Amino acid sequence: MSPRRIAVVGAGYAGLAAAVELCDAGAAVEVFEASRTLGGRARAIDAEGLVLDNGAHILVGAYRETLRLMARVGADPGPLLRRTPLHLEFPGRFRIKAPRLPAPLHLAAALLGARGISLGEKFAAIRFMRAMEAAGFGIEDDEPVAELLARYRQPERLRRYLWDPLCIAALNTPAAEASSRVFLNVLRDSLAADRSASDLLLPATDFSSLFPEPAAAWLDARGARFLRETRITAVSGGEPGLSLSAGEASFGAFDAVVLAVAPYHLRRLVSQLPALAPVLEAVDRFAWEPIVTAYLAYPEQVRLPCPMAGVADGHAQWIFDRGQLCGQPGLMAAVISAHGRHEALEPDALAERIHGEIAAMLPGLPRPRWHRVITERRATFACTPGIARPATATPVPGLFLAGDYVAGDYPATIEGAVRSGVAAARAAIA
């Protein structure tokens, strides 16, 4: 029998994860990507002669599918990701660092050794984690993270420097609005799992080079058809299979199609498939959260006290020292997740505020040589309690969805995208 012919539309992390999994299973894979740059909403950009990213993302050791597929396509995680034990620091205010002890001792030691919170606050955090573990990190009725933390009497300083930053970093949704069920899934697989699961994996390269470009090269070497700058405009069904249109061009017929595009592009693609109306209605109910990344370039000798520093009560939430991470000395990347007061500022004014927040950590800091502010206005869906996310399989036979918005345990993260791609590939093969 000839191999199943399967198309993947979209070459972000979800689409490429699906394509690699399909190719490994022996399918004849064709990948269609509208852009020349791979990676979707986690991709490389060029600015001031440097290769940057459209947004800064944190990976953790719990991202097992991402790490597995990186290794599979020859993108060795060792040199590409800087692995360090859990280390969150707001300079001068709070610091938690996990020692290299087996689980669960590593977390207990990290909490007991945390700086900037009292002994009572440390034990409050330990009690909360033990209670969640006893409940299997599950709750009967979903509720906002802030309400969950209040029920378990988590002190204000503990929330400000630990739980709230973890929530907004993982779910890109403020704790007052974020889903406790999804947040607990993240805690279960990171802080409460084996010691390495809570490790921070900070990229030492751009996000297109981290997995997408190696995956494309791996697919090309195995005979997959890879079409960049080919924007699919419609999916149509019929016998003998599904077909794709790109303007006047037509591709088909495919035994299966994996749509790995941003959810707000679905309606344009599937207008000829009325059976997908319930999927489109679910996506239309999504609210969206932005991510802002501001790059500020200083003289090469400027360094943060640690590669990733939190900002207390500022406009920025985290500052990444790309000199320590990516070999771009003096370049700082400030990240702001979700909606907030920063949206009232023009880019130049926001960069000025962030410069002041960095200067508070580094007295005598000179002014930046240049800055650039990048805003992804629909970076992720708002991960709120009870949100209905569409399933991988659709009512159209042979048509599957992949992306960080598809139903799963994880929020809109790189690992969530990769897992959805793997799930879509396995469903398409089955």
C-alpha positions, 0 to 999 in steps of 0.5 A: 500500500502507498503511504497515507498522503497528509497535508499540514497547514502551518509551520509553527511549533504545532504544525512542525511537531505534527509533520515530524510525527507523521513522517516518522510514522511513514506518511507522505507529508506536505507542509504549507507555510504562508511565511518564509520564516518558520515558527509561527508566534515564536519566530525569529525577526531581524532588527538592527543587524541582530537576529531577535525573536518576536517574543521571549518565551521560557521553557521548563524541564517538564516540556518533554515532548518539545525536548523529545522532538528537538532531539529527534530532528537533530536540534540537541537541547544541550547547547541550544537551551541553557538549563538551570535549576529553578531560579526566580529572582526579583533583585533586592526583594525576593529570590528562590533557587532550587538545589540539586536534590531529588524531588520533593526535597528540592522544592521544600529546600527551595521554599525554605531557603527563599529570601524575601518572605517570612518563615510563616509565608514559606510554610504557607507555600509548602502547605498549599503544595501539599494540599494540591498534591493530596487532591491530585492537583485537581479541583471539582469546579474551576475558579480563578487562580486568585480565588484558589490562592485566597481559599488556601490563605496564601499571603500577599507577598507570596502571591506577588513574588511567586504564585502570580508571576508563575501564573501569568508567565505560564497562562498569559492571563492574570491570576484574577482571571486565570483558570485554576484547573490549568494552573494546577496542571502546570504546577503538577508537571513542573514544581511537583514532578521530578527535580529536572521538570522544574528546571528553567530552559532559557534559549541560547538561540532564536526561536526559529533556530531552536526547533522549526528550522532543524525540523524543516531540514529533517523533513526535507532530508526524508522526502517531505514536500515543504512549501514556504510562502504558500498561503492556503486560502481554503480547505474543501472536502469530497471524494477521494479526499480533502483538497487545499487551495492557494489562490489559483493553485490547488493541492489534493487530494489528501487522506488527511489534513492537519490545520495548524494555524492560529485560530483566528485564521480558521474561518477563512480557511473552512468557509466551505465546510459547514460542519465546522460551524461549532468549532468556529463558534467556540473560537469566536468566544475566545478572548485574547491576551497580548505579549509585549517584548521590548528590546533595549541595547546598551554598551556591551559591558552592561549585565544583569545580576542574573540571566533572568530577573523579575521586575517588582511593581513595574511595567515589565515583568521579566528582563532577559539578559541576552548577552548571558543567554544568546551571545548578544552582550548589552541587549536586554529583552523585557517581557510583559504578558497579558493586558495591563497599564502598559497598553496606555503608553506609546512604544517610546514611552514604554521603552523609557519606563522599562529603561528606568526599571532596569536602571533601578537594578543597575545604578549608573546605567547609561541610556540605551543605544536603540530600542524596539518594542514588539507587540503580539496583540493576539498572542494567546487565548485568555485561559479563563475558568471553564473555557471551551477549547475545540478538540483535535478531531473535527466533524469533517472526516480526515480534518484535524486541528493543532495549535496551543488553543486546542483542548489539552492539559496545558495553556497556550505554551510551546509545549502545549502547541507541540503536544497538540501537533503530536496528538493531531498526527497520531489521530490522522495516522489512526 
